[in-house]
């Protein structure tokens, strides 16, 4: 238990924060690593901007094995506070890794692809076979790095608004945006830029979504 945390604690003994939602894991870490900062909290509720200030104001480096059941929400939570994180390296299911790094127009291109690539440079590093775990899962895992981009441009766009627009756009991914975003734009009395009207969500780059 806590193999990754223990290794990191040896490398960064004074400037490391461990976060876990399981009180049993937290208790073990507090007992075995008394000098380690440990927080009992759900990752999805973590405010990375506040953590950045608490840890000394420098952008954060995040490392973790993300629970497969909340992978998408956990990854999107990392980009909700532009400027808070500098770099992240996470292990996820390979299918999720493929969606994270998917190219525009590919079958794996999705809301997750846009949200991560709008704020980071995504790169799959290597695969981890089921035999690396006990008990063995039935899936292959992948270690992925997120190198966060300069937040100055992206920070002008509200992350929650971008997420909402992406979800609406991909909900009917084969329809052009003038149809898939019709209810969204009409409700808010917003015009849809003509250059996007006849395009499908899967044809827009992350930069296009930021502009939209």
QUIFEN-V265706 format. One line per field, one symbol per residue. phi: phi as a letter, one per 20 degrees, with the letter a starting at -180 (. if undefined). A space follows every 10 residues. Layout:
phi: ???
This chain:
phi: .mgfffffff ecfdcccdcb eeffffffff fecfeefcce afgfdfefff fgffeonfge ddcaeegffc gfffffffdf cgnedebbcc dcfgffffff dfegnefefb gfgfffffdb eebfeaecfg fedbfffece dbecdcefeg ffffffdfff fgfffffffe gcfeefffef dgfffffdld feggfdgdde gfeefgffff ff
